[in-house]
Amino acid sequence: EVMRTGKSSAAVPVAGFPVASDVRVGGDESQTRFVVDLTRKVDIRAFTLADPYRVVIDLPQVTFNLPAKTGDKGRGLVKAFRYGLVMQGGSRIVMDVSKPVRVEKTFMLEASADHPARLVVDLAATDRENFMRNLAIENKTARALDNVPRRESQTKAAEPKTTDDPRPIVVIDPGHGGIDTGTKAANEVMEKTIVLEFGLLLRDHIEKTGKYRVVMTRTDDSFVPLGDRMRLGRERKAQLFISIHADWLPKSEGDVQGATVYTLSDTASDSEAARLAEAENRADVIAGIDLSSEPNDVADILIDLAHRETKTFAVHFARTLVGELKNTVRLHKHPIKSAGFKVLRAPDVPSVLLELGYVSNRDDLKLLNTGAWRQKAAESMVKAIDTFFATRIAGANPARGSN
């Protein structure tokens, strides 16, 4: 039996990219077939990842014209799947599988007069020993391809044009993106969309002052690994890093609302902060990135004096930001919190994570989608940035000085 995840309306190609119009999953706990209908044949590459078990399909940039909730449930070996842009020119499908699997076959069928082009992936159940052996072989033969490529061309495009500009650099990091949608509101609006729109608006407000240079970690619906976001701030010698998100809580935890500002801490300030940090730190897993080759030196760097100075500046900015936002934005009852967010771990860049509000709260969601609210919130943030840098200039700066 084959499960259809839903048929979309007529697919309309966007900028010439192939369109995925339907997905089917069929089979059982021993063998499962995954099929995607496309407007034309594309090159594909499938590989597996462990802990949790996943199957990743990389393909050129595709417009996914699929119904809402496609992938929320699977069949057979496939528990669920996600899809989206991971970089300009590249898309990815990530399947969560219920047990170790072997990718038996991957192939494309050409389009014909009777049916579209089809991407087919056949999976078979295996044991962990064989799964890990196959994974080691994949890693040995294609290690450089297993991680999402750096978006170097986009990063360069986002960088200020001049290198001798003395103005401080502020990095704006709209959370999530591409295959990582973040939370989803009751009206199906995704966190990645809300925070990108706000991030671009905030960039415009900051640039209008003429006092700062702004670097965006993303300016479109692309996925950027957490480590790359952090490294961008360090490489540009940013003096402030602001990551923007919008939280969600189940009704069982109460109708929580309001904005919250988070800083980095080895120990979470409360259970809600710990939950959020754990959820945000799973973004790379959602996108199917193999983190086994990530360096471990960050943990050592964090105990360095420079990090302690940076943390002091981050806490100072968090307090300043809350002080400004309280004049225009509804705040969480405990508006300043801390937890172990990976994206905030640059040891020499003061960094905060701003949760604009809760998309699970009807009032917050309404405000997040209101132009006037966004304008006021962005204006308050610019005031906080002005105060932060005025204080730094007047007081003691970290040893490395300003740009």
Secondary structure, DSSP 8 states (H G I E B T S, - for coil): -EEE----S----STT--EEEEEEEEE-SSEEEEEEEESS----EEEEETTTTEEEEEEE--EE---TTTTSS-BTTEEEEEEEEEETTEEEEEEEESS-EEEEEEEEE---SSS-EEEEEEEEE--HHHHHHHHHHHHHHHGGGSS----HHHHHHHS-S-SS--S-EEEEEE--BTTB---B-TTS-BHHHHHHHHHHHHHHHHHHHSS-EEEES-SSS----HHHHHHHHHHTT-SEEEEEEEE---GGG----SEEEEEE-SS-SSHHHHHHHHHHHTHHHHTT---TT--SHHHHHTTSHHHHHHHHHHHHHHHHHHHHHTTTS-EEEEEEEEE--GGG--TTS-EEEEEEEETTSHHHHHHHT-HHHHHHHHHHHHHHHHHHHHHHHHS---TT---
